[in-house]
Amino acid sequence: MQHSHNNLLLQACRTLFGQDIVLSQNFLAYLQPDGAKIAYRSQVKAHHPDRFTNAPPQVREQQTERFRDIHQAYTLLKDFLDNRQKIRFPKAPTARPRTAQPYRSPHPQHRQATQPSTRSQSLIPNIPLEYGMFVYYSGKIAYHDLIRGLIWQRKQRPSIGTIARHWGWLNEQQVNTILKQRGPSQRFGKKAVELKHLRPHQVESLLTHQRSRQRRLGHYFVNEGLMSQREADELARKLKQHNARLRR
């Protein structure tokens, strides 16, 4: 039953994000409500039956069916996202950190099939953002490229549990207990605090060290040919200005 439900979710993602998208459980794990909503609105704008009132009856019928599929797909994904914290995904294989070689897609044709749609700068929300979401809201990359970048970035960094063990803050048994802990919290650090294995300031130190060990998302976007190094640097500068303005 769970496998069938996951297949429906993945098909819903294809309906909203395009058939060429490379999907996995990681895509569902990283998918954000805003990303699903923007994709839904884009599909509605392109396929709303009102746009085809002068088309032949067969075309109007096809577009009505397409519009129904889009609405059903978004309803399914929205319900999933609203209840995601209650769902336990099978853990994806963890890749060993690699820093010597930059990541390059084994399928170069995917880079040509994932061009971002043009969006207005006004869609950038008036809240502090991290680099990946800022680039996405700026219309420079497609949402599925953001997901792949985040997955790539995650594979480059050591896990919080690995760092804590190396520092002598946790032992192997404690790490396994934290990983198996059920509840509303999905992040390792929050669960470790709830179980009183770590203190909040220790989690902050671990996260800071983890971030220092991971490669920047901009490297992925440049290596994949999604933007130039100059564009990546310019977006980083604009993000800094965006977040500084909100802090003021």
C-alpha positions as protocol buffer text, in pm:
chain_id: "A"
residue {
  index: 1
  type: MET
  ca { x: 0 y: 0 z: 0 }
}
residue {
  index: 2
  type: GLN
  ca { x: 281 y: 242 z: 92 }
}
residue {
  index: 3
  type: HIS
  ca { x: 463 y: 158 z: -233 }
}
residue {
  index: 4
  type: SER
  ca { x: 147 y: 227 z: -435 }
}
residue {
  index: 5
  type: HIS
  ca { x: 93 y: 558 z: -255 }
}
residue {
  index: 6
  type: ASN
  ca { x: 453 y: 662 z: -323 }
}
residue {
  index: 7
  type: ASN
  ca { x: 406 y: 584 z: -693 }
}
residue {
  index: 8
  type: LEU
  ca { x: 100 y: 811 z: -698 }
}
residue {
  index: 9
  type: LEU
  ca { x: 301 y: 1088 z: -532 }
}
residue {
  index: 10
  type: LEU
  ca { x: 583 y: 1054 z: -785 }
}
residue {
  index: 11
  type: GLN
  ca { x: 335 y: 1061 z: -1074 }
}
residue {
  index: 12
  type: ALA
  ca { x: 178 y: 1373 z: -923 }
}
residue {
  index: 13
  type: CYS
  ca { x: 525 y: 1533 z: -924 }
}
residue {
  index: 14
  type: ARG
  ca { x: 562 y: 1450 z: -1293 }
}
residue {
  index: 15
  type: THR
  ca { x: 225 y: 1611 z: -1364 }
}
residue {
  index: 16
  type: LEU
  ca { x: 328 y: 1936 z: -1194 }
}
residue {
  index: 17
  type: PHE
  ca { x: 702 y: 1950 z: -1271 }
}
residue {
  index: 18
  type: GLY
  ca { x: 717 y: 1778 z: -1612 }
}
residue {
  index: 19
  type: GLN
  ca { x: 764 y: 1425 z: -1742 }
}
residue {
  index: 20
  type: ASP
  ca { x: 1140 y: 1470 z: -1789 }
}
residue {
  index: 21
  type: ILE
  ca { x: 1203 y: 1520 z: -1418 }
}
residue {
  index: 22
  type: VAL
  ca { x: 1429 y: 1264 z: -1244 }
}
residue {
  index: 23
  type: LEU
  ca { x: 1236 y: 1150 z: -938 }
}
residue {
  index: 24
  type: SER
  ca { x: 1328 y: 965 z: -620 }
}
residue {
  index: 25
  type: GLN
  ca { x: 1229 y: 945 z: -254 }
}
residue {
  index: 26
  type: ASN
  ca { x: 1481 y: 1224 z: -196 }
}
residue {
  index: 27
  type: PHE
  ca { x: 1275 y: 1454 z: -420 }
}
residue {
  index: 28
  type: LEU
  ca { x: 969 y: 1395 z: -201 }
}
residue {
  index: 29
  type: ALA
  ca { x: 1176 y: 1443 z: 115 }
}
residue {
  index: 30
  type: TYR
  ca { x: 1309 y: 1782 z: -3 }
}
residue {
  index: 31
  type: LEU
  ca { x: 992 y: 1908 z: -177 }
}
residue {
  index: 32
  type: GLN
  ca { x: 861 y: 2230 z: -18 }
}
residue {
  index: 33
  type: PRO
  ca { x: 500 y: 2361 z: -22 }
}
residue {
  index: 34
  type: ASP
  ca { x: 599 y: 2682 z: -202 }
}
residue {
  index: 35
  type: GLY
  ca { x: 768 y: 2486 z: -479 }
}
residue {
  index: 36
  type: ALA
  ca { x: 461 y: 2267 z: -533 }
}
residue {
  index: 37
  type: LYS
  ca { x: 232 y: 2572 z: -529 }
}
residue {
  index: 38
  type: ILE
  ca { x: 436 y: 2763 z: -789 }
}
residue {
  index: 39
  type: ALA
  ca { x: 450 y: 2457 z: -1017 }
}
residue {
  index: 40
  type: TYR
  ca { x: 72 y: 2412 z: -977 }
}
residue {
  index: 41
  type: ARG
  ca { x: -1 y: 2774 z: -1065 }
}
residue {
  index: 42
  type: SER
  ca { x: 226 y: 2751 z: -1368 }
}
residue {
  index: 43
  type: GLN
  ca { x: 43 y: 2442 z: -1495 }
}
residue {
  index: 44
  type: VAL
  ca { x: -299 y: 2598 z: -1427 }
}
residue {
  index: 45
  type: LYS
  ca { x: -202 y: 2909 z: -1622 }
}
residue {
  index: 46
  type: ALA
  ca { x: -89 y: 2700 z: -1919 }
}
residue {
  index: 47
  type: HIS
  ca { x: -376 y: 2449 z: -1927 }
}
residue {
  index: 48
  type: HIS
  ca { x: -685 y: 2622 z: -1787 }
}
residue {
  index: 49
  type: PRO
  ca { x: -986 y: 2532 z: -2010 }
}
residue {
  index: 50
  type: ASP
  ca { x: -1082 y: 2901 z: -2039 }
}
residue {
  index: 51
  type: ARG
  ca { x: -777 y: 2949 z: -2261 }
}
residue {
  index: 52
  type: PHE
  ca { x: -920 y: 2706 z: -2516 }
}
residue {
  index: 53
  type: THR
  ca { x: -1277 y: 2830 z: -2555 }
}
residue {
  index: 54
  type: ASN
  ca { x: -1225 y: 2881 z: -2932 }
}
residue {
  index: 55
  type: ALA
  ca { x: -1040 y: 2552 z: -2983 }
}
residue {
  index: 56
  type: PRO
  ca { x: -1202 y: 2241 z: -3142 }
}
residue {
  index: 57
  type: PRO
  ca { x: -1417 y: 2029 z: -2904 }
}
residue {
  index: 58
  type: GLN
  ca { x: -1153 y: 1753 z: -2888 }
}
residue {
  index: 59
  type: VAL
  ca { x: -886 y: 1999 z: -2774 }
}
residue {
  index: 60
  type: ARG
  ca { x: -1119 y: 2151 z: -2511 }
}
residue {
  index: 61
  type: GLU
  ca { x: -1196 y: 1804 z: -2380 }
}
residue {
  index: 62
  type: GLN
  ca { x: -825 y: 1718 z: -2360 }
}
residue {
  index: 63
  type: GLN
  ca { x: -746 y: 2039 z: -2175 }
}
residue {
  index: 64
  type: THR
  ca { x: -1033 y: 1986 z: -1933 }
}
residue {
  index: 65
  type: GLU
  ca { x: -899 y: 1638 z: -1857 }
}
residue {
  index: 66
  type: ARG
  ca { x: -547 y: 1778 z: -1821 }
}
residue {
  index: 67
  type: PHE
  ca { x: -669 y: 2050 z: -1586 }
}
residue {
  index: 68
  type: ARG
  ca { x: -848 y: 1787 z: -1374 }
}
residue {
  index: 69
  type: ASP
  ca { x: -526 y: 1582 z: -1351 }
}
residue {
  index: 70
  type: ILE
  ca { x: -329 y: 1892 z: -1246 }
}
residue {
  index: 71
  type: HIS
  ca { x: -576 y: 1976 z: -971 }
}
residue {
  index: 72
  type: GLN
  ca { x: -580 y: 1617 z: -843 }
}
residue {
  index: 73
  type: ALA
  ca { x: -200 y: 1601 z: -847 }
}
residue {
  index: 74
  type: TYR
  ca { x: -168 y: 1920 z: -644 }
}
residue {
  index: 75
  type: THR
  ca { x: -435 y: 1808 z: -396 }
}
residue {
  index: 76
  type: LEU
  ca { x: -248 y: 1481 z: -341 }
}
residue {
  index: 77
  type: LEU
  ca { x: 89 y: 1653 z: -296 }
}
residue {
  index: 78
  type: LYS
  ca { x: -54 y: 1921 z: -68 }
}
residue {
  index: 79
  type: ASP
  ca { x: -207 y: 1657 z: 158 }
}
residue {
  index: 80
  type: PHE
  ca { x: 127 y: 1472 z: 159 }
}
residue {
  index: 81
  type: LEU
  ca { x: 322 y: 1788 z: 248 }
}
residue {
  index: 82
  type: ASP
  ca { x: 76 y: 1880 z: 524 }
}
residue {
  index: 83
  type: ASN
  ca { x: 128 y: 1538 z: 684 }
}
residue {
  index: 84
  type: ARG
  ca { x: 486 y: 1464 z: 582 }
}
residue {
  index: 85
  type: GLN
  ca { x: 626 y: 1476 z: 935 }
}
residue {
  index: 86
  type: LYS
  ca { x: 417 y: 1169 z: 1020 }
}
residue {
  index: 87
  type: ILE
  ca { x: 562 y: 967 z: 732 }
}
residue {
  index: 88
  type: ARG
  ca { x: 885 y: 771 z: 763 }
}
residue {
  index: 89
  type: PHE
  ca { x: 1069 y: 728 z: 435 }
}
residue {
  index: 90
  type: PRO
  ca { x: 1305 y: 441 z: 367 }
}
residue {
  index: 91
  type: LYS
  ca { x: 1651 y: 579 z: 428 }
}
residue {
  index: 92
  type: ALA
  ca { x: 1845 y: 650 z: 110 }
}
residue {
  index: 93
  type: PRO
  ca { x: 2197 y: 506 z: 81 }
}
residue {
  index: 94
  type: THR
  ca { x: 2452 y: 746 z: 223 }
}
residue {
  index: 95
  type: ALA
  ca { x: 2740 y: 828 z: -7 }
}
residue {
  index: 96
  type: ARG
  ca { x: 3087 y: 875 z: 137 }
}
residue {
  index: 97
  type: PRO
  ca { x: 3192 y: 1243 z: 127 }
}
residue {
  index: 98
  type: ARG
  ca { x: 3396 y: 1331 z: -182 }
}
residue {
  index: 99
  type: THR
  ca { x: 3575 y: 1656 z: -237 }
}
residue {
  index: 100
  type: ALA
  ca { x: 3834 y: 1582 z: -503 }
}
residue {
  index: 101
  type: GLN
  ca { x: 3607 y: 1580 z: -810 }
}
residue {
  index: 102
  type: PRO
  ca { x: 3311 y: 1810 z: -886 }
}
residue {
  index: 103
  type: TYR
  ca { x: 2976 y: 1641 z: -942 }
}
residue {
  index: 104
  type: ARG
  ca { x: 2861 y: 1607 z: -1300 }
}
residue {
  index: 105
  type: SER
  ca { x: 2535 y: 1450 z: -1410 }
}
residue {
  index: 106
  type: PRO
  ca { x: 2578 y: 1111 z: -1582 }
}
residue {
  index: 107
  type: HIS
  ca { x: 2302 y: 1222 z: -1821 }
}
residue {
  index: 108
  type: PRO
  ca { x: 2406 y: 1549 z: -1992 }
}
residue {
  index: 109
  type: GLN
  ca { x: 2073 y: 1561 z: -2176 }
}
residue {
  index: 110
  type: HIS
  ca { x: 1899 y: 1627 z: -1843 }
}
residue {
  index: 111
  type: ARG
  ca { x: 2071 y: 1961 z: -1822 }
}
residue {
  index: 112
  type: GLN
  ca { x: 1904 y: 2066 z: -2146 }
}
residue {
  index: 113
  type: ALA
  ca { x: 1563 y: 1947 z: -2034 }
}
residue {
  index: 114
  type: THR
  ca { x: 1547 y: 2133 z: -1706 }
}
residue {
  index: 115
  type: GLN
  ca { x: 1554 y: 2498 z: -1803 }
}
residue {
  index: 116
  type: PRO
  ca { x: 1385 y: 2721 z: -1545 }
}
residue {
  index: 117
  type: SER
  ca { x: 1069 y: 2907 z: -1625 }
}
residue {
  index: 118
  type: THR
  ca { x: 1076 y: 3286 z: -1633 }
}
residue {
  index: 119
  type: ARG
  ca { x: 935 y: 3436 z: -1316 }
}
residue {
  index: 120
  type: SER
  ca { x: 905 y: 3787 z: -1182 }
}
residue {
  index: 121
  type: GLN
  ca { x: 1147 y: 3913 z: -919 }
}
residue {
  index: 122
  type: SER
  ca { x: 835 y: 4011 z: -721 }
}
residue {
  index: 123
  type: LEU
  ca { x: 787 y: 3640 z: -639 }
}
residue {
  index: 124
  type: ILE
  ca { x: 1089 y: 3648 z: -407 }
}
residue {
  index: 125
  type: PRO
  ca { x: 924 y: 3628 z: -61 }
}
residue {
  index: 126
  type: ASN
  ca { x: 997 y: 3898 z: 193 }
}
residue {
  index: 127
  type: ILE
  ca { x: 1164 y: 3657 z: 435 }
}
residue {
  index: 128
  type: PRO
  ca { x: 1527 y: 3550 z: 499 }
}
residue {
  index: 129
  type: LEU
  ca { x: 1632 y: 3287 z: 246 }
}
residue {
  index: 130
  type: GLU
  ca { x: 1915 y: 3044 z: 189 }
}
residue {
  index: 131
  type: TYR
  ca { x: 2106 y: 3046 z: -139 }
}
residue {
  index: 132
  type: GLY
  ca { x: 1920 y: 2763 z: -312 }
}
residue {
  index: 133
  type: MET
  ca { x: 1570 y: 2900 z: -249 }
}
residue {
  index: 134
  type: PHE
  ca { x: 1680 y: 3253 z: -343 }
}
residue {
  index: 135
  type: VAL
  ca { x: 1817 y: 3131 z: -677 }
}
residue {
  index: 136
  type: TYR
  ca { x: 1495 y: 2937 z: -737 }
}
residue {
  index: 137
  type: TYR
  ca { x: 1266 y: 3229 z: -651 }
}
residue {
  index: 138
  type: SER
  ca { x: 1480 y: 3449 z: -877 }
}
residue {
  index: 139
  type: GLY
  ca { x: 1379 y: 3225 z: -1167 }
}
residue {
  index: 140
  type: LYS
  ca { x: 1734 y: 3111 z: -1244 }
}
residue {
  index: 141
  type: ILE
  ca { x: 1679 y: 2738 z: -1192 }
}
residue {
  index: 142
  type: ALA
  ca { x: 1390 y: 2493 z: -1200 }
}
residue {
  index: 143
  type: TYR
  ca { x: 1269 y: 2341 z: -875 }
}
residue {
  index: 144
  type: HIS
  ca { x: 1387 y: 1991 z: -965 }
}
residue {
  index: 145
  type: ASP
  ca { x: 1736 y: 2130 z: -1027 }
}
residue {
  index: 146
  type: LEU
  ca { x: 1726 y: 2278 z: -677 }
}
residue {
  index: 147
  type: ILE
  ca { x: 1629 y: 1939 z: -534 }
}
residue {
  index: 148
  type: ARG
  ca { x: 1913 y: 1764 z: -718 }
}
residue {
  index: 149
  type: GLY
  ca { x: 2155 y: 2031 z: -597 }
}
residue {
  index: 150
  type: LEU
  ca { x: 2046 y: 1986 z: -236 }
}
residue {
  index: 151
  type: ILE
  ca { x: 2084 y: 1608 z: -264 }
}
residue {
  index: 152
  type: TRP
  ca { x: 2432 y: 1653 z: -415 }
}
residue {
  index: 153
  type: GLN
  ca { x: 2528 y: 1897 z: -140 }
}
residue {
  index: 154
  type: ARG
  ca { x: 2404 y: 1662 z: 130 }
}
residue {
  index: 155
  type: LYS
  ca { x: 2622 y: 1381 z: -5 }
}
residue {
  index: 156
  type: GLN
  ca { x: 2932 y: 1601 z: 22 }
}
residue {
  index: 157
  type: ARG
  ca { x: 2904 y: 1663 z: 394 }
}
residue {
  index: 158
  type: PRO
  ca { x: 2951 y: 1434 z: 696 }
}
residue {
  index: 159
  type: SER
  ca { x: 2642 y: 1357 z: 900 }
}
residue {
  index: 160
  type: ILE
  ca { x: 2578 y: 1525 z: 1235 }
}
residue {
  index: 161
  type: GLY
  ca { x: 2602 y: 1187 z: 1405 }
}
residue {
  index: 162
  type: THR
  ca { x: 2940 y: 1114 z: 1246 }
}
residue {
  index: 163
  type: ILE
  ca { x: 3079 y: 1450 z: 1362 }
}
residue {
  index: 164
  type: ALA
  ca { x: 2939 y: 1404 z: 1715 }
}
residue {
  index: 165
  type: ARG
  ca { x: 3100 y: 1061 z: 1741 }
}
residue {
  index: 166
  type: HIS
  ca { x: 3432 y: 1196 z: 1616 }
}
residue {
  index: 167
  type: TRP
  ca { x: 3419 y: 1472 z: 1878 }
}
residue {
  index: 168
  type: GLY
  ca { x: 3331 y: 1223 z: 2153 }
}
residue {
  index: 169
  type: TRP
  ca { x: 2989 y: 1377 z: 2221 }
}
residue {
  index: 170
  type: LEU
  ca { x: 2794 y: 1064 z: 2121 }
}
residue {
  index: 171
  type: ASN
  ca { x: 2868 y: 695 z: 2097 }
}
residue {
  index: 172
  type: GLU
  ca { x: 2743 y: 457 z: 1829 }
}
residue {
  index: 173
  type: GLN
  ca { x: 2454 y: 328 z: 2042 }
}
residue {
  index: 174
  type: GLN
  ca { x: 2329 y: 682 z: 2109 }
}
residue {
  index: 175
  type: VAL
  ca { x: 2347 y: 770 z: 1739 }
}
residue {
  index: 176
  type: ASN
  ca { x: 2141 y: 462 z: 1649 }
}
residue {
  index: 177
  type: THR
  ca { x: 1887 y: 545 z: 1921 }
}
residue {
  index: 178
  type: ILE
  ca { x: 1846 y: 899 z: 1785 }
}
residue {
  index: 179
  type: LEU
  ca { x: 1807 y: 775 z: 1427 }
}
residue {
  index: 180
  type: LYS
  ca { x: 1533 y: 531 z: 1531 }
}
residue {
  index: 181
  type: GLN
  ca { x: 1344 y: 787 z: 1738 }
}
residue {
  index: 182
  type: ARG
  ca { x: 990 y: 845 z: 1611 }
}
residue {
  index: 183
  type: GLY
  ca { x: 797 y: 1166 z: 1658 }
}
residue {
  index: 184
  type: PRO
  ca { x: 725 y: 1504 z: 1497 }
}
residue {
  index: 185
  type: SER
  ca { x: 1093 y: 1602 z: 1480 }
}
residue {
  index: 186
  type: GLN
  ca { x: 1271 y: 1476 z: 1168 }
}
residue {
  index: 187
  type: ARG
  ca { x: 1606 y: 1645 z: 1216 }
}
residue {
  index: 188
  type: PHE
  ca { x: 1881 y: 1455 z: 1395 }
}
residue {
  index: 189
  type: GLY
  ca { x: 1976 y: 1753 z: 1615 }
}
residue {
  index: 190
  type: LYS
  ca { x: 1623 y: 1815 z: 1743 }
}
residue {
  index: 191
  type: LYS
  ca { x: 1574 y: 1448 z: 1825 }
}
residue {
  index: 192
  type: ALA
  ca { x: 1911 y: 1439 z: 2003 }
}
residue {
  index: 193
  type: VAL
  ca { x: 1804 y: 1734 z: 2221 }
}
residue {
  index: 194
  type: GLU
  ca { x: 1464 y: 1578 z: 2292 }
}
residue {
  index: 195
  type: LEU
  ca { x: 1638 y: 1258 z: 2408 }
}
residue {
  index: 196
  type: LYS
  ca { x: 1882 y: 1469 z: 2616 }
}
residue {
  index: 197
  type: HIS
  ca { x: 2183 y: 1323 z: 2438 }
}
residue {
  index: 198
  type: LEU
  ca { x: 2292 y: 1669 z: 2320 }
}
residue {
  index: 199
  type: ARG
  ca { x: 2237 y: 2027 z: 2430 }
}
residue {
  index: 200
  type: PRO
  ca { x: 2112 y: 2297 z: 2189 }
}
residue {
  index: 201
  type: HIS
  ca { x: 2447 y: 2476 z: 2180 }
}
residue {
  index: 202
  type: GLN
  ca { x: 2620 y: 2149 z: 2090 }
}
residue {
  index: 203
  type: VAL
  ca { x: 2379 y: 2097 z: 1799 }
}
residue {
  index: 204
  type: GLU
  ca { x: 2453 y: 2451 z: 1677 }
}
residue {
  index: 205
  type: SER
  ca { x: 2827 y: 2378 z: 1688 }
}
residue {
  index: 206
  type: LEU
  ca { x: 2777 y: 2053 z: 1496 }
}
residue {
  index: 207
  type: LEU
  ca { x: 2565 y: 2224 z: 1230 }
}
residue {
  index: 208
  type: THR
  ca { x: 2818 y: 2504 z: 1190 }
}
residue {
  index: 209
  type: HIS
  ca { x: 3099 y: 2253 z: 1142 }
}
residue {
  index: 210
  type: GLN
  ca { x: 2887 y: 2047 z: 901 }
}
residue {
  index: 211
  type: ARG
  ca { x: 2811 y: 2354 z: 687 }
}
residue {
  index: 212
  type: SER
  ca { x: 3182 y: 2439 z: 676 }
}
residue {
  index: 213
  type: ARG
  ca { x: 3254 y: 2093 z: 530 }
}
residue {
  index: 214
  type: GLN
  ca { x: 2998 y: 2102 z: 248 }
}
residue {
  index: 215
  type: ARG
  ca { x: 3048 y: 2252 z: -97 }
}
residue {
  index: 216
  type: ARG
  ca { x: 2841 y: 2551 z: -200 }
}
residue {
  index: 217
  type: LEU
  ca { x: 2527 y: 2500 z: -406 }
}
residue {
  index: 218
  type: GLY
  ca { x: 2656 y: 2753 z: -656 }
}
residue {
  index: 219
  type: HIS
  ca { x: 2932 y: 2508 z: -751 }
}
residue {
  index: 220
  type: TYR
  ca { x: 2672 y: 2251 z: -849 }
}
residue {
  index: 221
  type: PHE
  ca { x: 2471 y: 2496 z: -1060 }
}
residue {
  index: 222
  type: VAL
  ca { x: 2785 y: 2614 z: -1240 }
}
residue {
  index: 223
  type: ASN
  ca { x: 2919 y: 2261 z: -1297 }
}
residue {
  index: 224
  type: GLU
  ca { x: 2581 y: 2153 z: -1436 }
}
residue {
  index: 225
  type: GLY
  ca { x: 2583 y: 2442 z: -1683 }
}
residue {
  index: 226
  type: LEU
  ca { x: 2276 y: 2603 z: -1527 }
}
residue {
  index: 227
  type: MET
  ca { x: 2454 y: 2936 z: -1480 }
}
residue {
  index: 228
  type: SER
  ca { x: 2797 y: 3095 z: -1510 }
}
residue {
  index: 229
  type: GLN
  ca { x: 3029 y: 3154 z: -1217 }
}
residue {
  index: 230
  type: ARG
  ca { x: 2966 y: 3526 z: -1256 }
}
residue {
  index: 231
  type: GLU
  ca { x: 2590 y: 3473 z: -1228 }
}
residue {
  index: 232
  type: ALA
  ca { x: 2636 y: 3250 z: -922 }
}
residue {
  index: 233
  type: ASP
  ca { x: 2850 y: 3516 z: -752 }
}
residue {
  index: 234
  type: GLU
  ca { x: 2603 y: 3793 z: -842 }
}
residue {
  index: 235
  type: LEU
  ca { x: 2314 y: 3595 z: -693 }
}
residue {
  index: 236
  type: ALA
  ca { x: 2516 y: 3541 z: -375 }
}
residue {
  index: 237
  type: ARG
  ca { x: 2568 y: 3918 z: -354 }
}
residue {
  index: 238
  type: LYS
  ca { x: 2197 y: 3989 z: -406 }
}
residue {
  index: 239
  type: LEU
  ca { x: 2104 y: 3729 z: -145 }
}
residue {
  index: 240
  type: LYS
  ca { x: 2333 y: 3899 z: 106 }
}
residue {
  index: 241
  type: GLN
  ca { x: 2162 y: 4232 z: 35 }
}
residue {
  index: 242
  type: HIS
  ca { x: 1816 y: 4071 z: 59 }
}
residue {
  index: 243
  type: ASN
  ca { x: 1880 y: 3916 z: 400 }
}
residue {
  index: 244
  type: ALA
  ca { x: 2061 y: 4229 z: 532 }
}
residue {
  index: 245
  type: ARG
  ca { x: 1763 y: 4445 z: 434 }
}
residue {
  index: 246
  type: LEU
  ca { x: 1526 y: 4218 z: 626 }
}
residue {
  index: 247
  type: ARG
  ca { x: 1748 y: 4222 z: 933 }
}
residue {
  index: 248
  type: ARG
  ca { x: 1732 y: 4603 z: 935 }
}
